[in-house]
Amino acid sequence: MNAPLAAGSVAISVSLARDAVCAVEVKSARPPALARLFEGRAPSEAPRLAGQIFSLCGFAQSTASRLALAQAEGKSISRQDRTFAAAGLLAERIFETLRSLVMQWPGKLPAAAQAAAGTHLREALKASRAIVSIAESGWESPRALADARDALRQAASALGVPATGAEPAKCSLLEAIALDLARDDVFPRRAVEALEAEDDADVVDLLVKTEAYAQRPSLPGRVVETGAYSRFHDRLAGDTAKALLARFKARLADMSVSLLELDAITEGRAVALEALMRDGVASGNGYGAVECARGRLYHAARLDAEGRIAQYRILAPTEWNFHPAGPFVETLLSSRIGAGDMARLRIAKLAALFDPCVAFDITVKEIAHA
């Protein structure tokens, strides 16, 4: 018997016939009315509340909220403050990706590599939190980030994150994961329809019209995906790796580029802030969109005549990727994944590479044939 799903987790039920996937059911345990906690509050309360109620990617949630409320009030966040926020977003994105790979990878890994990885992950957490703290308070000189940036880079490098590119460092935990994937990758690669900034107005329009849209978002005629693979799949166009390894390489590239962007901020150079966060007004609601570890996160808000929050909406990246007719399900269908524990393990690996932050409950049913 499976344990009850924790809030925010995803239940995956897969039916097999002759070792091939013939049906997939996906159900999210995310509380549907969570965004209502923001309604009736002063706009100044929302960003802090967002950072508190979400245990993962709290800074990204807070930043998306801040962007949305500023727009709802007819204001805009300065480029300097966006640069502060960018440092925190990048550090959090790197750590959340590392955390899931080190602590939750479903495959079997060398004991020695896992033992050393715990220390490096704690160092990455400490450095990431330091950068987020500095980002929240701002800085007079970006060099204030230097020590924490160096510590985060050192920890990430020790775990196998490359300085550039998408190949893990030799003899690292991340190389062990890559080797595990190369041996056990049965999924074909599929074309990616990335959720992009150009979609924001349409998404927010649909989100604010119907509360249920946040549970099953879609765009007409598209199977939308968001996250590291949607951000970096074009850079892997010439790579012949199958689906699992290609998705893993995209996460390596995402962390590598994020570290380079942290370098740029630390050295006072410009970064493409619009690729990390965007805001605006759609259908009378202010919105903020942030690229976090899982993908594109939306917050949208409308104020009442007294200046308090009248309506609030949150759309998490997970809901796109694990939509019942979304890219995860489409990748699974018709794939030959074996049976029993082997099938369950392959599903778990695919799920982990689609989303680094969410827990999964997987059920596999084998259908008998006459």
WOHU-V950947 format. One record per backbone hydrogen bond with DSSP energy under -1.0 kcal/mol. NH is the residue of the N-H (numbers start at 1). CO is the residue of the C=O. If there is no record, write none. Layout:
<<NH CO> <NH CO>>
This chain:
<<9 6> <10 359> <11 27> <12 361> <13 25> <14 363> <15 23> <16 365> <17 20> <20 17> <21 335> <22 15> <23 15> <25 13> <27 11> <29 9> <34 31> <36 33> <37 34> <38 35> <40 309> <41 38> <45 42> <49 45> <50 46> <51 47> <52 48> <53 49> <54 50> <61 57> <62 58> <63 59> <64 60> <65 61> <66 62> <67 63> <68 64> <69 65> <70 66> <71 67> <72 68> <73 69> <74 71> <75 70> <82 78> <83 79> <84 80> <85 81> <86 82> <87 83> <88 84> <89 85> <90 86> <91 87> <92 88> <93 89> <94 90> <95 91> <96 92> <97 93> <98 94> <99 95> <100 96> <101 97> <102 98> <103 99> <104 100> <114 110> <115 111> <116 112> <117 113> <118 114> <120 116> <121 117> <122 118> <123 119> <124 120> <125 121> <126 122> <127 123> <128 124> <129 125> <130 126> <131 127> <132 128> <133 129> <134 130> <135 131> <136 132> <137 133> <138 134> <144 141> <145 142> <146 143> <149 145> <150 146> <151 147> <152 148> <153 149> <154 150> <155 151> <156 152> <157 153> <158 154> <159 155> <161 156> <169 160> <172 169> <174 159> <176 172> <177 173> <178 174> <179 175> <180 176> <181 177> <182 178> <183 179> <195 225> <199 196> <200 197> <203 199> <204 200> <205 201> <206 202> <207 203> <208 204> <210 206> <213 210> <214 211> <215 212> <216 212> <222 219> <225 193> <231 227> <232 228> <233 229> <237 234> <239 236> <243 187> <246 242> <247 243> <248 244> <249 245> <250 246> <251 247> <252 248> <253 249> <254 250> <255 251> <256 252> <257 253> <258 254> <259 255> <260 256> <261 257> <262 258> <263 259> <264 260> <265 261> <266 262> <267 263> <268 265> <269 264> <273 271> <275 272> <276 273> <277 273> <278 289> <280 287> <282 285> <285 282> <286 301> <287 280> <288 299> <289 278> <290 297> <291 276> <292 290> <292 295> <297 290> <298 315> <299 288> <300 313> <301 286> <302 311> <304 308> <307 304> <309 41> <310 302> <311 302> <313 300> <315 298> <319 316> <320 317> <321 317> <322 318> <323 320> <326 323> <328 321> <330 326> <331 327> <332 328> <333 329> <334 21> <335 332> <337 19> <338 19> <342 339> <343 339> <344 340> <345 341> <346 342> <347 343> <348 344> <349 345> <350 346> <351 347> <352 348> <353 349> <354 350> <355 351> <361 10> <363 12> <365 14> <367 16>>
